[in-house]
């Protein structure tokens, strides 16, 4: 894959420096403020709704920590310093620097390292495996985050109406989740304008609730001292140390800060966090600690709602606001899952799925129907299975803590290989980050038996699917390369036999460095004709998010009316081959859309008993995915009425062309 030196779109440039131009004029400041408001509604939804369950979890459910002053101050101190170390220092200061031409997220970070360039090396195999597994784990997070967020918000009704049956809470939660996932087809842009203002109100409300509680018991502020956190860690038995798994819930949304820098930019995200989000969260967390200390006998199961004034009418608007905030948080996670899947497909790590663009002017706003319904069914199953947010909290965090460890490992390679930092600088920084990450990871591992196995199972299934598809495709292409004729030999053959040439252009899609496409050989053998122009077309995904349209094509003129054309896309772009080929005329290649015929191979790797590269069950899985992946015509947006598809059945080192589409159109139609 050739790396292009490209000026990416304005959005990406905003992501790198926050304001695009760097000037301090009023227009730039206004744009940054608008982006900061938008970031409130998308980036901070997950971490911003953590107060609903993060503090109550250690003192209830499977943890059952006694709410003594020592324990309360220790937990609040741990929450405070977790936010400082993980979010403020690790993510805001270092991880957000690792943007790939303005885009973030674990696959964007992996693409920046470009392990596919030297795929055969051990380092590349490890990096690809880590990146794929980390991405797959986020699908488990995409199921459990909406479940725990919405359920914890709706549970506030039990405070307002204590006699309300648990079944009603679950039913309302399921209805909200079904509506949320059903809404996805229309795209997030429908309510995008109101996300920011609603979250602005949410953070203001939780800050006020926390501040009032702190005023009633200001002694809780001593928890700012790290001595309380260290005392809790070193003076408790091992059984209490696993409470760190509950403390970790306050930072589970940190990955979203990195994943969404392409939408808003680094500066607006940092501004929103330090000026508004972090102060509101800290006030609420300290306020919840103050509420426990001021009322030592109260129940802590629904601690967040205990800070709402006793007058009953306050609770219902608070439940509604919390539910809306959790829906917004869930929306961000679902949108991130769509973006992640799109990147995986572009990198060849996942079978092709139907991708629907929901916005004409925003390439990143997409909808993937099959993934949406899988996430919905998984989320509803989680709610029905766990029933309470406390039970869910015991399972939450396993996948995210694992992903954070993987992000730290990939960040190490970015510091060393991309930024070229000295090891004397890298080692102490990464040692500190990994120490904290591994502490939380170990604490979360003990959640596996309480339900943490579910997101791990989802991650394992996702990793198996993606790794099998990637290995199978590589295996398939290698089989094709072993059995295809070199292009120069084929052109010599054309020169010698001088076949009949018919008007029009024949476009044969082919893998990079393949030689003569098998369907081209098959077409000439059976039809004894060639088009006046023959284009060998290869679509490449670059390790950058966007490729400018003016640098999309690379055209090489060959002999005998043949052309080799490469079409380059970024990993955040949806391919549209006919649209891209319109620019071919600037390279001297005239393609009339009325006289063009696309020839596409649909390869099938038939399972065998003697394939050393893959186990038998993986061969069968790959064959199944190949049969059910969407057709290349749909994925590349090629007109089906201008397409001839040729099936290629591959068995071990044998290729057997099989026609799976109607015969090629007669010359008069071309």
JOHUZI-V124787 format. One record per run of one state. SS is the DSSP state (H for helix, E for strand, - for the rest). FROM is the first residue (numbers start at 1). TO is the last residue. Records with the same first field share a line. If there is no record, write none. Layout:
SS = FROM-TO  FROM-TO
This chain:
- = 1-9  18-25  43-44  49-49  53-53  59-68  98-99  101-102  104-105  114-114  119-121  155-156  161-165  187-187  191-191  217-217  225-225  235-237  242-243  252-253  260-260  265-265  295-302  307-311  347-355  358-365  368-368  387-388  394-397  419-422  446-447  451-452  484-486  498-499  510-517  528-528  542-548  552-552  558-561  570-576  588-595  606-615  629-631  636-639  652-653  660-666  670-670
H = 10-17  26-42  45-48  50-52  54-58  69-97  106-113  115-118  122-154  157-160  166-186  188-190  192-216  218-224  226-234  238-241  244-251  254-259  261-264  266-294  303-306  312-346  369-386  389-393  398-418  423-445  448-450  453-483  487-497  518-527  549-551  577-587  616-628  632-635  640-642  667-669
E = 100-100  103-103  356-357  366-367  500-509  529-541  553-557  562-569  596-605  643-651  654-659
